[in-house]
Amino acid sequence: MAALSGHECAQVPNGAGYCDNLVRVISPTDNNVIKVGGVIVATLNKGQVHEFRLQDSAVIEGSSAVLVARYLKGQTVTSPAISDPSVGSA
């Protein structure tokens, strides 16, 4: 079970130029222990979200079902590198 919501034109981070259709991931259960690279980073209840920056690959786990989505920053934040906000499942 998962609860998802969308956004017509989200900016990552808020106020950055250019936008895309993004998805927000919400924990479907209470007491969902989230680990990144084997380290507990959060305990989420139903409807809560945890966001973090990831520089390298890592194993992301939950004590119950989880859905992971990645977001790319808007181009005006990453300039001169070329990018555009985007979301993809991991």
N, C-alpha and C positions, 0 to 999 in steps of 0.2 A: 504494500500500500504506500502511496506517495501523494503528497499534496503539492501542486505546482501552481505558480501564478506567472504571468508574463508582464512585459512592459513594452509599450509601443516603440519608445525611442529613449532607452536608458543611456546615461552618460557615465563612463567609467574613467576616472572618478567623477563625482558630481561636478558639473560645470565644464567638463572637457568637451572640446569640439568634436563633432561627428558622433553618430549614435547607431545602434543596431537593436534588433529584437533580442532581448535577453530573458533568461529563465531564472527564477529564484528557487532554490532547493529548500524544502522544509522537512524537518524530521517528523516522521509519521508516528513516532512512539515516545513515551516518557522514558527518562533515564537511559538514553541512547549514548553510550560512552564512545567518543570519537578518538581514534588514534591516528597519528601521522608518523610514519617511520617507527612504529612501535611505542611511541610516546603519547600518553593521554593529553589531548589539547582542549577537550571540552566534554561536558556532559549536557546533552540537549534534552529538553522536554518537547512534547508534541507542539509543533508550530514554531519552534526556535531554529535559528540558522547560525552557523559558524563560518566566518570568512577568514582567509589568511593568504599570505603571499608564499609562493613556492618557487624557489630558484632552481631546484633540480628535481628529478623524478623521485617519487616516494610512494610507499604503500599506504593507502588511506582505508581505514577499517571502521566499522561501527559494531556495537554489540547487538544491534538489530539492523534491519535493512537500511541502506543509505543510498542516496543518489548523489553523485558528484558532478558538478559542472565547472568548467573553467571560463574565465572572462579575460579578455585582452583589453588593455588600456586604450583610450581614445588617441588618435593621431596627434592632436595638439599637445598631449602630455609626453609622448614618446619621440617627438621631433628632435633631430632630423631623421630618425629611423621611420620607415613607412609602416604604418599599421592602421587598423580600424577596429573598433570594438567588435568583438565576436564572442560567441559562446559555443562550447562544444562539450559533449559528455566525455567523461574519462573512464 
